[in-house]
Amino acid sequence: VGQIDNFPLQVKKVSFKLKYITADALIPLIKPILSRQGRITLIGAENIEVEDAVYPLSLIEAKIKEEDVFSPLKKMFKLRYASASLLSTKLEDLLSDKGKVSFNDKENTITVVDAERFLKRISSLIQKEDRIENQTLPPLSFKDTPLPRVLLEISKLTGLNITWQEKLEDKVSFSFERPLPTLKALSTILSSVGCSFSREDNLIRVRKILPHLVSKTFKLEFGIAKDVAKSIY
């Protein structure tokens, strides 16, 4: 027994593909079971390889089966720019085999029920996608339409708050036959009527582009300054 029960003769390597628990959460739970010569190696993002004698390995395998179970968490994401219905279809590929995703178009929210490991992935994707720079306008077409009406339609389609101080009486005509990035479309439309916009978070402020003013001083030789000024104004 003494000759057989030694580490070099009993050592094995076993890989474990984790379904629900994260490797970071699991490793502290199985480390106390390792023998002094045992090792744990992280493979990829969520798989581990354990090298140890067969008896510790059997205990570790039992521990992994106990811990790697579906423990769902529920999280709701309130979107600011992206469409909840469109983005939810992208999230389906990131769910576990038991995860679920639903959306509310009226509130523009997405609700996910899944293990913590998958919620982290989904949260990262939502944070990446829910940016105004990633949003697009669907094909649009307007002819001789007052600019305020166009801005209201863009606001409705994108969820952006668009304000303007001046009385905008310009009419615009354009046709976007393909989806176009929202900010690019807005810039194209406004520049055609001498307007521009600034952005503060999800607020768009539209304003007229003021003409560039140049100051110049004239030294008069013959006329009186106040009389010449009156004739200019």
Solvent accessible surface area in square Angstrom, and as a share of the most:
residue,aa,sasa,rsa
1,V,151,0.87
2,G,64,0.62
3,Q,157,0.70
4,I,111,0.56
5,D,105,0.54
6,N,53,0.27
7,F,50,0.21
8,P,104,0.65
9,L,119,0.59
10,Q,43,0.19
11,V,47,0.27
12,K,106,0.45
13,K,122,0.52
14,V,45,0.26
15,S,75,0.49
16,F,24,0.10
17,K,169,0.71
18,L,3,0.02
19,K,107,0.45
20,Y,15,0.06
21,I,27,0.14
22,T,22,0.13
23,A,2,0.02
24,D,115,0.60
25,A,50,0.39
26,L,0,0.00
27,I,32,0.16
28,P,82,0.52
29,L,72,0.36
30,I,0,0.00
31,K,117,0.50
32,P,109,0.68
33,I,46,0.24
34,L,35,0.18
35,S,34,0.22
36,R,234,0.85
37,Q,98,0.44
38,G,14,0.13
39,R,146,0.53
40,I,38,0.19
41,T,69,0.40
42,L,89,0.44
43,I,71,0.36
44,G,63,0.61
45,A,79,0.61
46,E,32,0.14
47,N,48,0.24
48,I,0,0.00
49,E,43,0.19
50,V,0,0.00
51,E,36,0.16
52,D,0,0.00
53,A,15,0.12
54,V,65,0.37
55,Y,150,0.57
56,P,16,0.10
57,L,11,0.06
58,S,57,0.37
59,L,74,0.37
60,I,0,0.00
61,E,73,0.33
62,A,59,0.45
63,K,48,0.20
64,I,12,0.06
65,K,142,0.60
66,E,113,0.51
67,E,50,0.22
68,D,23,0.12
69,V,78,0.45
70,F,49,0.20
71,S,70,0.45
72,P,69,0.43
73,L,92,0.46
74,K,154,0.65
75,K,90,0.38
76,M,124,0.55
77,F,20,0.08
78,K,124,0.52
79,L,5,0.03
80,R,117,0.43
81,Y,26,0.10
82,A,8,0.06
83,S,43,0.28
84,A,0,0.00
85,S,31,0.20
86,L,127,0.63
87,L,6,0.03
88,S,5,0.03
89,T,82,0.48
90,K,108,0.46
91,L,0,0.00
92,E,98,0.44
93,D,131,0.68
94,L,50,0.25
95,L,33,0.17
96,S,14,0.09
97,D,103,0.54
98,K,112,0.48
99,G,13,0.13
100,K,146,0.62
101,V,32,0.18
102,S,64,0.41
103,F,101,0.42
104,N,67,0.35
105,D,87,0.45
106,K,185,0.79
107,E,87,0.39
108,N,38,0.19
109,T,10,0.06
110,I,0,0.00
111,T,28,0.16
112,V,0,0.00
113,V,48,0.28
114,D,0,0.00
115,A,4,0.03
116,E,91,0.41
117,R,25,0.09
118,F,16,0.07
119,L,14,0.07
120,K,117,0.50
121,R,97,0.36
122,I,0,0.00
123,S,35,0.22
124,S,71,0.45
125,L,41,0.20
126,I,11,0.06
127,Q,141,0.63
128,K,135,0.57
129,E,37,0.16
130,D,22,0.11
131,R,125,0.45
132,I,4,0.02
133,E,81,0.37
134,N,69,0.36
135,Q,26,0.12
136,T,77,0.45
137,L,2,0.01
138,P,59,0.37
139,P,73,0.46
140,L,23,0.11
141,S,79,0.51
142,F,32,0.13
143,K,166,0.70
144,D,90,0.47
145,T,8,0.05
146,P,56,0.35
147,L,0,0.00
148,P,31,0.20
149,R,151,0.55
150,V,0,0.00
151,L,0,0.00
152,L,112,0.56
153,E,58,0.26
154,I,0,0.00
155,S,27,0.18
156,K,166,0.70
157,L,75,0.37
158,T,18,0.10
159,G,47,0.45
160,L,3,0.01
161,N,80,0.41
162,I,19,0.10
163,T,58,0.34
164,W,68,0.24
165,Q,168,0.75
166,E,72,0.32
167,K,169,0.71
168,L,10,0.05
169,E,124,0.56
170,D,42,0.22
171,K,126,0.53
172,V,7,0.04
173,S,69,0.44
174,F,30,0.13
175,S,69,0.45
176,F,29,0.12
177,E,149,0.67
178,R,196,0.71
179,P,83,0.52
180,L,40,0.20
181,P,59,0.37
182,T,1,0.01
183,L,39,0.19
184,K,123,0.52
185,A,0,0.00
186,L,0,0.00
187,S,54,0.35
188,T,68,0.40
189,I,4,0.02
190,L,1,0.00
191,S,70,0.45
192,S,82,0.53
193,V,25,0.15
194,G,32,0.31
195,C,2,0.01
196,S,32,0.21
197,F,48,0.20
198,S,40,0.26
199,R,100,0.37
200,E,91,0.41
201,D,81,0.42
202,N,35,0.18
203,L,39,0.19
204,I,0,0.00
205,R,99,0.36
206,V,4,0.02
207,R,115,0.42
208,K,69,0.29
209,I,100,0.51
210,L,149,0.74
211,P,101,0.63
212,H,166,0.74
213,L,152,0.76
214,V,125,0.72
215,S,113,0.73
216,K,150,0.64
217,T,128,0.75
218,F,141,0.59
219,K,191,0.81
220,L,73,0.37
221,E,149,0.67
222,F,190,0.79
223,G,42,0.40
224,I,109,0.55
225,A,69,0.54
226,K,137,0.58
227,D,72,0.37
228,V,51,0.29
229,A,40,0.31
230,K,148,0.63
231,S,92,0.60
232,I,132,0.67
233,Y,224,0.85
